[in-house]
């Protein structure tokens, strides 16, 4: 896309600039700011750690296992990689960057400057990263394969993209794009970077996640409603309200439960829901200013992304083995 250049900072955030053929002065400024942010993150671990400690008091001390420094302005995160790292999308309206963070050491590994319109991020099992771009009335999905600098593909969709999520095997990407009057789930092929189909959903939707079998999507809105729609038939099969402001959601790789990040007044919560019965099983405390959720491949660890203009961090929450509606362990084979 002829919308700007990208910076790759290799190793401890030192690397080279790479630009597309048409780069305006605004984009050059964005690159410089991205470089400053990258170097600043590498050199201010103590400040970020202090911010993490500040957030610790607002989370459940008995549950949060670790607090990992992250860039200020965090807006999204990917699922953790098998190598023990996670990608964080952070920045502001003028500049955005992807930062790969080592979950064991808590240190940054690499930073890549990206389109400042990026508002959501996801990663496939092959390492392909998708960015949801939200412009004024327009949107697209942009694919990046780090450490490559330039996008490997761009797929325009029906409106500004609010969320992106890969299928469990990484074959398809599900992008929730919403304009003022409508919303839809765009199914994009990750292999050949093309739009496969669209699925109409509630115009109030702000995010969606597929189930592990990719047979249905759960869409949610800021007013507290969750709707499940079957992908094959476009049939709405569930709709229920949680009477909270919903922010983000992830489905356990085992198929259940559904974890939903929510806010009630000045309190943040993680709602544990059995999607088969629509039952709210548990409410877990969450840190203030939480904006995103990710889950480990075994379904035992939640990563909570906290983001404000002044600081950001990742909070690691160990969760109990999921329980069925009968009180026993979920059978991943039968729950799909």
Secondary structure, 3 states (H helix, E strand, C coil): CCCCCEEEEECCCEEEEECCCCCCHHHHHHHHHHHHHHHHHHHCHHHHHHHHHHHHCCCCCCCEEEEEEECCCEEEECCCCCCCEEEEEEECCCCEEEEEEECCCCCEEEEEEECCCEEEEEECCCCCEEEEEECCCCEEEEEECCCCCCCCEEEEECCCEEEEEECCCCCEEEEEEECCCCEEEEEEECCCCEEEEEEEECCCEEEEEECCCCCEEEEEECCCEEEEEECCCCCEEEEEECCCEEEEEEECCCCCCEEEEEEECCEEEEEEEECCCCEEEEEEEECCCEEEEEECCCCCEEEEEEECCCCEEEEEEECCCCECCCCCECCHHHHC
